[in-house]
Amino acid sequence: MMPVRRRLAVVFQALLRPSLTRRLLLAQMALLALLWLVSAALIIFDGVNEHSMLKDNGVFDAVLTVAQNMDDRPERRTASLAAIDRAISEDSGAEDSRIVPAIVLTRAGQEIYRSPTAPRGVRNTRLDVIEAFVVDGVRWRARTRQSPDGSVRMMFIAPGDWKNVALTVNSRSFYLMPILVSIPFLIPPAWLSIRLALRPWNRVAQEVASRGPQDLAPLTFRPRHRELGAMVDSIDALMRRVDEASRRERAFIADAAHELRTPLAALRINVEALRAHAEDPGQRQLLAGIVSANARAARLVGQLLNLMRSEATGANAARDETVALELGELLQERMAALACLATAGGVELDLAAAQPVHIRGRREALTSLLDNLLDNAIKYSPAGATVMVTLANAEGMARLTVADAGPGIAPAWRERVFDRFFRAPDQAHSGSGLGLAIAHAVVAQHGGTIVLGEAGQGGLLVTVRLPLA
């Protein structure tokens, strides 16, 4: 079980990692907040310019009716108007009692009721028209109406400053509360809609991730979406350019290697003829060195040709050319072919194969794989050593191991040595750096793996796994 602290660290890292889904979700939430902010601004703007109660004739009619009907009972009239005034103040929701809406009633020019918070100095000059006033630095709006008989007038005074209106709107939870309430219900549907919308994108990503390094064919999934279609077209165009460049590179190397074979063979024949007729021991030694260098060059040319053949075969072509074969028989055949090389170096080849191992593959490519592994093991093993080769079925795969008694390869270089022309810096024997690159290309072409390790006798252990037939 993963520790709780590490699990939390993994979750935290996942949250900090950039995510397109989270980016779109935050964009939707930000857009929602912006729209609501605009709506609140419109509410505040409307409240600043025209308070809703200033336009509500029903409030005026109710207050004027109460004032007229209770004209003969001043005390009860005052109590009724005070109750209406308190209701208006409470309904406004203003936090500051000094800037709540207020009413002022007059009869025949004499005040009969004034709200405790009504500012002095506010008086309409025109009936039934909303006018603005500034009293002690506070902006107000007022409207005055009179009773049908003209005996009673009512002036309604409302705050006209946008800050006061905004505080009122916020105090009544018109702004923050809807957002806080709606977010928990909006995030899951928004997340689900984004995930569904990104399904074609994920499908393209999965197909690209499933491709091997040699599979440069156009993507099979053709999205109908305009934006995603442009990306798929760009990927296909990139694959075509990479495929063309790779083909040109392979063709150039293959042609150059093929053309070099003839002059190298002619050079070897001529040098060997000269060495056979040379009488001076020094000349014979020099010519022997030329023959040895010629052999190394010819081997390099052959490895280049094998490498180009291995890399030139795509996944589909590889499946078409595969044949069923018994890997143990092919291994015995290649060990017999290289026995003379092992005898010349004083190295013994030993094979342990308990049962037949059947696979499907390209015989020519597998021959190149075995030759390179065995040749390297023989070359780097000292005289008197044994190269141990084992072949078995293991976990549904064919497992081939080649263990030598050479200097081995340091763990820091065991991945780099699969690169073309790379050789570990501590190697004493000469080489081209192509043998393991060819082996890696062949194994990858057959859907297998190749791993380098340390043999029991201190040398290099090469483990190859290939799918069974």
ZALOPA-370472 format. One record per residue (C-alpha): x negated, y negated, z negated; residue number from 0; chain; residue in one letter. Coordinates in Angstrom, 2 decimals. Layout:
<rs>
> u, v, w, i, ch, aa
> X, Y, Z, NUM, A, A
...
</rs>
This chain:
<rs>
> u, v, w, i, ch, aa
> 0.00, 0.00, 0.00, 0, A, M
> -1.22, -3.49, 0.86, 1, A, M
> -1.84, -5.68, -2.24, 2, A, P
> 0.74, -8.39, -2.87, 3, A, V
> -1.84, -11.17, -2.60, 4, A, R
> -3.07, -9.91, 0.75, 5, A, R
> 0.48, -9.47, 1.99, 6, A, R
> 1.26, -13.06, 1.05, 7, A, L
> -1.94, -14.19, 2.79, 8, A, A
> -0.89, -12.36, 5.96, 9, A, V
> 2.58, -13.96, 5.84, 10, A, V
> 1.05, -17.39, 5.21, 11, A, F
> -1.35, -16.99, 8.15, 12, A, Q
> 1.55, -15.92, 10.37, 13, A, A
> 3.47, -19.04, 9.39, 14, A, L
> 0.49, -21.28, 10.13, 15, A, L
> -0.18, -19.65, 13.48, 16, A, R
> 1.24, -21.73, 16.35, 17, A, P
> 4.49, -20.23, 17.63, 18, A, S
> 6.54, -21.24, 20.63, 19, A, L
> 9.70, -19.96, 18.93, 20, A, T
> 9.06, -22.09, 15.86, 21, A, R
> 8.20, -25.07, 18.06, 22, A, R
> 11.50, -24.81, 19.94, 23, A, L
> 13.41, -24.27, 16.69, 24, A, L
> 11.86, -27.36, 15.11, 25, A, L
> 12.62, -29.30, 18.28, 26, A, A
> 16.28, -28.29, 18.04, 27, A, Q
> 16.42, -29.27, 14.37, 28, A, M
> 14.70, -32.58, 15.09, 29, A, A
> 17.17, -33.27, 17.90, 30, A, L
> 20.06, -32.48, 15.57, 31, A, L
> 18.66, -34.84, 12.93, 32, A, A
> 18.16, -37.54, 15.55, 33, A, L
> 21.73, -37.22, 16.79, 34, A, L
> 23.04, -37.40, 13.26, 35, A, W
> 20.84, -40.42, 12.57, 36, A, L
> 22.30, -42.16, 15.60, 37, A, V
> 25.79, -41.29, 14.38, 38, A, S
> 25.02, -42.73, 10.94, 39, A, A
> 23.58, -45.84, 12.56, 40, A, A
> 26.78, -46.29, 14.55, 41, A, L
> 28.79, -45.89, 11.34, 42, A, I
> 26.65, -48.51, 9.60, 43, A, I
> 26.86, -50.81, 12.63, 44, A, F
> 30.62, -50.46, 12.69, 45, A, D
> 30.79, -51.08, 8.95, 46, A, G
> 28.66, -54.20, 9.24, 47, A, V
> 30.65, -55.69, 12.07, 48, A, N
> 34.18, -54.61, 11.21, 49, A, E
> 34.93, -53.03, 7.86, 50, A, H
> 37.70, -50.44, 8.24, 51, A, S
> 39.85, -52.05, 5.52, 52, A, M
> 39.50, -55.45, 7.15, 53, A, L
> 41.38, -54.03, 10.13, 54, A, K
> 43.87, -51.99, 8.10, 55, A, D
> 47.08, -54.02, 8.08, 56, A, N
> 48.67, -51.43, 5.75, 57, A, G
> 46.44, -52.53, 2.86, 58, A, V
> 47.41, -56.15, 3.37, 59, A, F
> 51.13, -55.32, 3.65, 60, A, D
> 51.09, -53.18, 0.49, 61, A, A
> 49.31, -55.78, -1.62, 62, A, V
> 51.44, -58.65, -0.34, 63, A, L
> 54.64, -56.66, -0.99, 64, A, T
> 53.57, -55.95, -4.60, 65, A, V
> 52.71, -59.61, -5.13, 66, A, A
> 56.07, -60.81, -3.77, 67, A, Q
> 58.27, -58.24, -5.50, 68, A, N
> 56.70, -58.87, -8.90, 69, A, M
> 56.62, -62.63, -8.65, 70, A, D
> 58.96, -62.92, -11.64, 71, A, D
> 56.84, -60.58, -13.78, 72, A, R
> 53.29, -62.05, -13.68, 73, A, P
> 51.76, -59.69, -16.22, 74, A, E
> 52.96, -56.50, -14.49, 75, A, R
> 51.98, -58.03, -11.14, 76, A, R
> 48.46, -58.64, -12.40, 77, A, T
> 48.24, -55.09, -13.78, 78, A, A
> 49.46, -53.60, -10.48, 79, A, S
> 47.07, -55.69, -8.40, 80, A, L
> 44.19, -54.74, -10.73, 81, A, A
> 45.02, -51.05, -10.24, 82, A, A
> 45.03, -51.50, -6.46, 83, A, I
> 41.76, -53.43, -6.71, 84, A, D
> 40.11, -50.62, -8.69, 85, A, R
> 41.31, -48.05, -6.13, 86, A, A
> 39.83, -50.10, -3.30, 87, A, I
> 36.50, -50.45, -5.14, 88, A, S
> 36.31, -46.75, -5.96, 89, A, E
> 37.21, -45.78, -2.40, 90, A, D
> 34.39, -47.93, -1.04, 91, A, S
> 31.78, -45.75, -2.81, 92, A, G
> 29.38, -48.65, -3.35, 93, A, A
> 26.79, -48.09, -6.08, 94, A, E
> 26.32, -51.79, -6.88, 95, A, D
> 29.48, -53.18, -8.47, 96, A, S
> 28.52, -56.67, -7.36, 97, A, R
> 28.94, -55.90, -3.67, 98, A, I
> 32.18, -53.92, -3.63, 99, A, V
> 35.18, -55.06, -1.57, 100, A, P
> 37.34, -57.59, -3.35, 101, A, A
> 40.74, -59.26, -2.95, 102, A, I
> 41.97, -62.79, -3.72, 103, A, V
> 45.70, -63.68, -3.74, 104, A, L
> 47.12, -67.21, -3.78, 105, A, T
> 50.66, -68.58, -3.99, 106, A, R
> 51.31, -72.09, -2.82, 107, A, A
> 47.57, -72.76, -3.00, 108, A, G
> 47.24, -71.44, -6.57, 109, A, Q
> 45.32, -68.23, -7.36, 110, A, E
> 47.47, -65.52, -8.84, 111, A, I
> 44.79, -62.77, -8.76, 112, A, Y
> 41.03, -62.56, -8.09, 113, A, R
> 38.88, -59.43, -8.24, 114, A, S
> 36.20, -59.64, -10.96, 115, A, P
> 33.50, -59.08, -8.31, 116, A, T
> 34.90, -61.48, -5.72, 117, A, A
> 32.20, -64.02, -4.74, 118, A, P
> 32.96, -67.69, -5.09, 119, A, R
> 32.71, -69.82, -2.01, 120, A, G
> 34.35, -67.42, 0.45, 121, A, V
> 37.42, -68.88, 2.10, 122, A, R
> 38.87, -68.22, 5.55, 123, A, N
> 39.48, -71.20, 7.77, 124, A, T
> 41.70, -69.24, 10.17, 125, A, R
> 44.40, -66.75, 9.37, 126, A, L
> 44.11, -63.13, 10.52, 127, A, D
> 40.55, -63.66, 11.86, 128, A, V
> 37.47, -61.89, 10.44, 129, A, I
> 34.85, -64.47, 9.50, 130, A, E
> 31.33, -64.14, 8.08, 131, A, A
> 29.95, -65.94, 5.01, 132, A, F
> 26.68, -65.96, 3.09, 133, A, V
> 26.90, -66.51, -0.65, 134, A, V
> 23.77, -66.44, -2.83, 135, A, D
> 21.84, -64.65, -0.08, 136, A, G
> 24.47, -61.89, 0.31, 137, A, V
> 26.40, -61.57, 3.56, 138, A, R
> 30.16, -61.06, 3.38, 139, A, W
> 33.06, -60.72, 5.82, 140, A, R
> 36.58, -61.82, 5.03, 141, A, A
> 40.06, -61.82, 6.55, 142, A, R
> 43.20, -63.55, 5.30, 143, A, T
> 46.83, -62.66, 5.95, 144, A, R
> 50.02, -64.13, 4.57, 145, A, Q
> 53.45, -62.75, 3.75, 146, A, S
> 56.24, -63.07, 6.30, 147, A, P
> 57.71, -66.07, 4.45, 148, A, D
> 54.29, -67.68, 4.11, 149, A, G
> 54.47, -67.96, 0.34, 150, A, S
> 51.66, -65.52, -0.56, 151, A, V
> 48.26, -65.18, 1.03, 152, A, R
> 45.77, -62.34, 0.56, 153, A, M
> 42.07, -62.60, 1.42, 154, A, M
> 40.17, -59.31, 1.69, 155, A, F
> 36.37, -59.65, 1.21, 156, A, I
> 33.99, -56.84, 2.26, 157, A, A
> 30.15, -56.55, 2.27, 158, A, P
> 28.62, -57.59, 5.60, 159, A, G
> 24.94, -56.73, 4.99, 160, A, D
> 23.74, -53.55, 6.78, 161, A, W
> 21.60, -52.53, 3.79, 162, A, K
> 24.61, -52.55, 1.50, 163, A, N
> 26.67, -50.60, 4.00, 164, A, V
> 23.85, -48.06, 4.43, 165, A, A
> 23.65, -47.58, 0.66, 166, A, L
> 27.39, -47.10, 0.55, 167, A, T
> 27.29, -44.54, 3.35, 168, A, V
> 24.46, -42.65, 1.67, 169, A, N
> 26.09, -42.76, -1.77, 170, A, S
> 29.18, -41.12, -0.30, 171, A, R
> 26.98, -38.31, 1.15, 172, A, S
> 27.94, -39.21, 4.70, 173, A, F
> 24.35, -38.86, 5.87, 174, A, Y
> 22.23, -36.32, 4.01, 175, A, L
> 24.88, -33.90, 2.81, 176, A, M
> 26.14, -32.78, 6.27, 177, A, P
> 22.57, -32.04, 7.36, 178, A, I
> 21.72, -30.14, 4.17, 179, A, L
> 24.92, -28.11, 4.40, 180, A, V
> 24.65, -27.32, 8.10, 181, A, S
> 20.95, -26.40, 8.36, 182, A, I
> 21.28, -22.92, 6.74, 183, A, P
> 24.09, -22.11, 9.15, 184, A, F
> 22.37, -23.56, 12.23, 185, A, L
> 18.86, -22.06, 11.93, 186, A, I
> 19.77, -18.34, 12.41, 187, A, P
> 21.91, -18.94, 15.55, 188, A, P
> 19.28, -21.32, 16.94, 189, A, A
> 16.51, -18.80, 16.27, 190, A, W
> 18.53, -16.00, 17.87, 191, A, L
> 19.32, -18.11, 20.93, 192, A, S
> 15.64, -18.97, 21.38, 193, A, I
> 14.61, -15.32, 21.03, 194, A, R
> 17.17, -14.28, 23.64, 195, A, L
> 16.09, -17.09, 25.95, 196, A, A
> 12.43, -16.00, 25.66, 197, A, L
> 13.11, -12.35, 26.56, 198, A, R
> 12.05, -12.79, 30.22, 199, A, P
> 8.88, -14.52, 29.01, 200, A, W
> 8.11, -11.61, 26.65, 201, A, N
> 8.74, -9.13, 29.46, 202, A, R
> 6.18, -10.85, 31.66, 203, A, V
> 3.69, -10.92, 28.76, 204, A, A
> 4.19, -7.20, 28.10, 205, A, Q
> 3.58, -6.32, 31.76, 206, A, E
> 0.41, -8.42, 31.89, 207, A, V
> -0.82, -6.84, 28.63, 208, A, A
> -0.19, -3.32, 29.96, 209, A, S
> -2.37, -3.86, 33.03, 210, A, R
> -5.83, -2.35, 33.21, 211, A, G
> -8.90, -4.26, 34.42, 212, A, P
> -8.66, -2.62, 37.87, 213, A, Q
> -4.91, -3.13, 38.34, 214, A, D
> -4.71, -6.47, 40.12, 215, A, L
> -1.46, -5.82, 41.99, 216, A, A
> 1.31, -8.47, 41.81, 217, A, P
> 3.63, -8.28, 38.82, 218, A, L
> 6.64, -6.05, 39.36, 219, A, T
> 8.99, -8.22, 37.27, 220, A, F
> 10.33, -11.13, 39.30, 221, A, R
> 12.21, -13.55, 37.03, 222, A, P
> 15.00, -15.67, 38.46, 223, A, R
> 14.21, -18.57, 36.18, 224, A, H
> 12.51, -21.45, 37.97, 225, A, R
> 9.94, -22.28, 35.29, 226, A, E
> 9.01, -18.67, 34.60, 227, A, L
> 8.95, -17.85, 38.32, 228, A, G
> 6.32, -20.56, 38.86, 229, A, A
> 4.15, -19.03, 36.13, 230, A, M
> 4.49, -15.51, 37.60, 231, A, V
> 3.57, -16.85, 41.04, 232, A, D
> 0.48, -18.49, 39.55, 233, A, S
> -0.51, -15.22, 37.83, 234, A, I
> -0.08, -13.30, 41.08, 235, A, D
> -2.13, -15.88, 42.97, 236, A, A
> -4.89, -15.64, 40.34, 237, A, L
> -4.86, -11.84, 40.59, 238, A, M
> -5.18, -12.04, 44.38, 239, A, R
> -8.15, -14.38, 44.10, 240, A, R
> -9.84, -12.18, 41.48, 241, A, V
> -9.17, -9.06, 43.58, 242, A, D
> -10.60, -10.69, 46.70, 243, A, E
> -13.68, -11.90, 44.82, 244, A, A
> -14.16, -8.46, 43.27, 245, A, S
> -13.80, -6.77, 46.66, 246, A, R
> -16.35, -9.12, 48.22, 247, A, R
> -18.78, -8.49, 45.37, 248, A, E
> -18.41, -4.72, 45.56, 249, A, R
> -18.67, -4.74, 49.34, 250, A, A
> -21.82, -6.87, 49.22, 251, A, F
> -23.52, -4.67, 46.61, 252, A, I
> -22.45, -1.46, 48.33, 253, A, A
> -23.63, -2.68, 51.75, 254, A, D
> -26.93, -3.91, 50.34, 255, A, A
> -27.51, -0.65, 48.47, 256, A, A
> -26.59, 1.41, 51.51, 257, A, H
> -28.93, -0.58, 53.74, 258, A, E
> -31.76, -0.18, 51.25, 259, A, L
> -31.59, 3.61, 51.27, 260, A, R
> -33.09, 4.00, 54.75, 261, A, T
> -36.15, 1.72, 54.28, 262, A, P
> -36.80, 3.23, 50.85, 263, A, L
> -36.71, 6.75, 52.29, 264, A, A
> -39.02, 5.72, 55.15, 265, A, A
> -41.38, 4.05, 52.69, 266, A, L
> -41.54, 7.18, 50.54, 267, A, R
> -42.30, 9.42, 53.55, 268, A, I
> -45.08, 7.11, 54.74, 269, A, N
> -46.63, 6.73, 51.31, 270, A, V
> -46.56, 10.46, 50.66, 271, A, E
> -48.21, 11.04, 54.08, 272, A, A
> -50.93, 8.54, 53.21, 273, A, L
> -51.47, 10.15, 49.81, 274, A, R
> -51.82, 13.58, 51.41, 275, A, A
> -54.66, 12.30, 53.67, 276, A, H
> -56.31, 10.02, 51.11, 277, A, A
> -59.68, 11.27, 49.86, 278, A, E
> -60.43, 8.52, 47.31, 279, A, D
> -58.98, 9.45, 43.88, 280, A, P
> -58.26, 5.77, 43.16, 281, A, G
> -56.23, 5.42, 46.34, 282, A, Q
> -54.33, 8.59, 45.55, 283, A, R
> -53.47, 7.23, 42.11, 284, A, Q
> -52.26, 3.93, 43.57, 285, A, L
> -50.15, 5.74, 46.15, 286, A, L
> -48.71, 7.98, 43.42, 287, A, A
> -47.64, 4.84, 41.57, 288, A, G
> -45.93, 3.56, 44.71, 289, A, I
> -44.09, 6.87, 45.10, 290, A, V
> -42.93, 6.67, 41.45, 291, A, S
> -41.72, 3.10, 41.89, 292, A, A
> -39.99, 4.11, 45.11, 293, A, N
> -38.19, 6.91, 43.25, 294, A, A
> -36.98, 4.47, 40.62, 295, A, R
> -35.76, 2.07, 43.31, 296, A, A
> -33.96, 4.88, 45.14, 297, A, A
> -32.33, 5.95, 41.88, 298, A, R
> -31.22, 2.36, 41.23, 299, A, L
> -29.71, 2.15, 44.71, 300, A, V
> -27.87, 5.42, 44.13, 301, A, G
> -26.54, 4.15, 40.80, 302, A, Q
> -25.35, 0.94, 42.42, 303, A, L
> -23.45, 2.93, 45.02, 304, A, L
> -21.89, 5.13, 42.31, 305, A, N
> -20.94, 2.09, 40.27, 306, A, L
> -19.27, 0.37, 43.21, 307, A, M
> -17.35, 3.54, 44.07, 308, A, R
> -16.16, 3.83, 40.47, 309, A, S
> -15.04, 0.21, 40.19, 310, A, E
> -13.54, 0.04, 43.67, 311, A, A
> -10.95, 2.72, 42.94, 312, A, T
> -7.80, 1.18, 41.53, 313, A, G
> -5.39, 2.90, 39.20, 314, A, A
> -3.00, 4.02, 41.95, 315, A, N
> -5.76, 5.25, 44.25, 316, A, A
> -7.33, 7.12, 41.36, 317, A, A
> -4.11, 9.02, 40.72, 318, A, R
> -3.79, 9.88, 44.39, 319, A, D
> -7.32, 11.35, 44.57, 320, A, E
> -7.30, 13.31, 41.32, 321, A, T
> -7.52, 17.07, 41.38, 322, A, V
> -7.17, 19.74, 38.71, 323, A, A
> -10.53, 21.06, 37.56, 324, A, L
> -12.11, 22.93, 34.69, 325, A, E
> -14.50, 20.54, 33.02, 326, A, L
> -16.67, 23.31, 31.56, 327, A, G
> -17.47, 24.70, 35.02, 328, A, E
> -18.41, 21.27, 36.34, 329, A, L
> -20.57, 20.69, 33.26, 330, A, L
> -22.43, 23.99, 33.75, 331, A, Q
> -22.98, 23.13, 37.41, 332, A, E
> -24.52, 19.72, 36.58, 333, A, R
> -26.66, 21.13, 33.76, 334, A, M
> -28.05, 23.74, 36.18, 335, A, A
> -28.78, 21.00, 38.74, 336, A, A
> -30.69, 18.98, 36.13, 337, A, L
> -32.48, 21.95, 34.58, 338, A, A
> -35.65, 21.28, 36.60, 339, A, C
> -35.73, 17.71, 35.26, 340, A, L
> -35.35, 18.99, 31.70, 341, A, A
> -38.07, 21.62, 32.20, 342, A, T
> -40.45, 18.98, 33.54, 343, A, A
> -39.92, 16.93, 30.37, 344, A, G
> -40.15, 19.90, 28.02, 345, A, G
> -36.50, 19.48, 26.96, 346, A, V
> -34.00, 22.27, 26.45, 347, A, E
> -30.32, 21.96, 27.41, 348, A, L
> -27.80, 23.74, 25.19, 349, A, D
> -24.03, 23.96, 25.92, 350, A, L
> -21.34, 24.95, 23.42, 351, A, A
> -17.89, 25.39, 24.98, 352, A, A
> -15.48, 27.64, 23.10, 353, A, A
> -12.61, 27.60, 25.59, 354, A, Q
> -11.78, 26.31, 29.08, 355, A, P
> -10.90, 22.61, 29.25, 356, A, V
> -8.62, 21.63, 32.12, 357, A, H
> -8.28, 18.01, 33.18, 358, A, I
> -7.24, 16.03, 36.25, 359, A, R
> -9.76, 13.66, 37.75, 360, A, G
> -11.95, 12.65, 40.65, 361, A, R
> -14.68, 15.25, 40.97, 362, A, R
> -17.21, 12.86, 42.47, 363, A, E
> -16.71, 10.31, 39.70, 364, A, A
> -16.88, 12.93, 36.95, 365, A, L
> -20.07, 14.33, 38.49, 366, A, T
> -21.60, 10.86, 38.29, 367, A, S
> -20.46, 10.58, 34.65, 368, A, L
> -22.08, 13.88, 33.62, 369, A, L
> -25.28, 13.22, 35.59, 370, A, D
> -25.82, 9.86, 33.93, 371, A, N
> -25.16, 11.15, 30.41, 372, A, L
> -27.39, 14.20, 30.84, 373, A, L
> -30.13, 12.26, 32.63, 374, A, D
> -30.28, 9.66, 29.84, 375, A, N
> -30.38, 12.36, 27.16, 376, A, A
> -33.21, 14.21, 28.91, 377, A, I
> -35.20, 11.06, 29.64, 378, A, K
> -35.13, 9.71, 26.07, 379, A, Y
> -35.65, 13.05, 24.26, 380, A, S
> -39.26, 13.95, 23.36, 381, A, P
> -40.91, 17.15, 24.53, 382, A, A
> -39.74, 20.19, 22.60, 383, A, G
> -36.37, 18.62, 21.73, 384, A, A
> -32.92, 20.05, 22.49, 385, A, T
> -30.08, 18.16, 24.14, 386, A, V
> -26.89, 19.54, 22.56, 387, A, M
> -23.75, 19.37, 24.71, 388, A, V
> -20.35, 20.40, 23.29, 389, A, T
> -16.97, 20.62, 25.00, 390, A, L
> -13.65, 21.34, 23.28, 391, A, A
> -9.95, 20.53, 23.10, 392, A, N
> -9.32, 18.12, 20.22, 393, A, A
> -6.04, 16.41, 19.36, 394, A, E
> -4.62, 16.79, 22.84, 395, A, G
> -7.75, 15.41, 24.52, 396, A, M
> -10.84, 16.88, 26.14, 397, A, A
> -13.80, 15.95, 23.91, 398, A, R
> -17.30, 15.97, 25.38, 399, A, L
> -20.33, 15.14, 23.23, 400, A, T
> -23.95, 14.76, 24.29, 401, A, V
> -26.51, 14.50, 21.47, 402, A, A
> -30.21, 13.90, 22.09, 403, A, D
> -33.27, 13.49, 19.87, 404, A, A
> -34.39, 10.15, 21.23, 405, A, G
> -34.71, 6.76, 19.53, 406, A, P
> -30.97, 6.11, 19.76, 407, A, G
> -29.32, 2.70, 20.10, 408, A, I
> -28.90, 0.25, 17.23, 409, A, A
> -25.26, -0.36, 16.19, 410, A, P
> -25.52, -4.02, 17.23, 411, A, A
> -26.13, -3.04, 20.87, 412, A, W
> -23.72, -0.11, 21.25, 413, A, R
> -21.04, -2.22, 22.93, 414, A, E
> -23.37, -4.37, 25.01, 415, A, R
> -25.09, -1.40, 26.67, 416, A, V
> -21.92, -0.73, 28.67, 417, A, F
> -22.49, -4.03, 30.52, 418, A, D
> -24.16, -3.79, 33.88, 419, A, R
> -27.95, -4.27, 33.90, 420, A, F
> -28.10, -4.67, 30.11, 421, A, F
> -30.68, -2.63, 28.21, 422, A, R
> -31.30, -2.59, 24.48, 423, A, A
> -34.44, -4.63, 23.73, 424, A, P
> -36.16, -1.85, 21.72, 425, A, D
> -36.11, 0.77, 24.53, 426, A, Q
> -39.53, 2.07, 25.54, 427, A, A
> -38.45, 3.92, 28.70, 428, A, H
> -37.81, 2.06, 31.93, 429, A, S
> -34.34, 1.95, 33.41, 430, A, G
> -31.87, -0.09, 35.39, 431, A, S
> -29.15, -0.56, 32.76, 432, A, G
> -26.50, 0.99, 35.01, 433, A, L
> -26.12, 4.53, 33.69, 434, A, G
> -23.82, 3.76, 30.77, 435, A, L
> -21.98, 1.11, 32.81, 436, A, A
> -21.16, 3.79, 35.39, 437, A, I
> -20.09, 6.21, 32.65, 438, A, A
> -17.85, 3.57, 31.07, 439, A, H
> -16.22, 2.74, 34.43, 440, A, A
> -15.51, 6.42, 35.19, 441, A, V
> -14.07, 7.09, 31.73, 442, A, V
> -11.85, 4.00, 31.90, 443, A, A
> -10.68, 5.02, 35.37, 444, A, Q
> -9.52, 8.37, 33.96, 445, A, H
> -7.73, 6.83, 30.97, 446, A, G
> -10.28, 8.00, 28.40, 447, A, G
> -12.69, 6.51, 25.88, 448, A, T
> -16.45, 6.61, 25.39, 449, A, I
> -18.08, 5.89, 22.03, 450, A, V
> -21.74, 5.73, 21.03, 451, A, L
> -22.90, 6.94, 17.64, 452, A, G
> -25.84, 8.50, 15.84, 453, A, E
> -26.66, 12.17, 16.32, 454, A, A
> -27.56, 14.46, 13.47, 455, A, G
> -31.19, 14.65, 14.61, 456, A, Q
> -31.51, 10.86, 14.74, 457, A, G
> -30.88, 10.34, 18.42, 458, A, G
> -27.90, 9.04, 20.34, 459, A, L
> -24.51, 10.74, 20.21, 460, A, L
> -22.18, 10.02, 23.13, 461, A, V
> -18.54, 11.06, 22.63, 462, A, T
> -16.21, 11.06, 25.63, 463, A, V
> -12.48, 11.74, 25.36, 464, A, R
> -10.41, 12.43, 28.48, 465, A, L
> -6.71, 13.32, 28.81, 466, A, P
> -5.98, 16.98, 29.34, 467, A, L
> -4.21, 18.16, 32.47, 468, A, A
</rs>
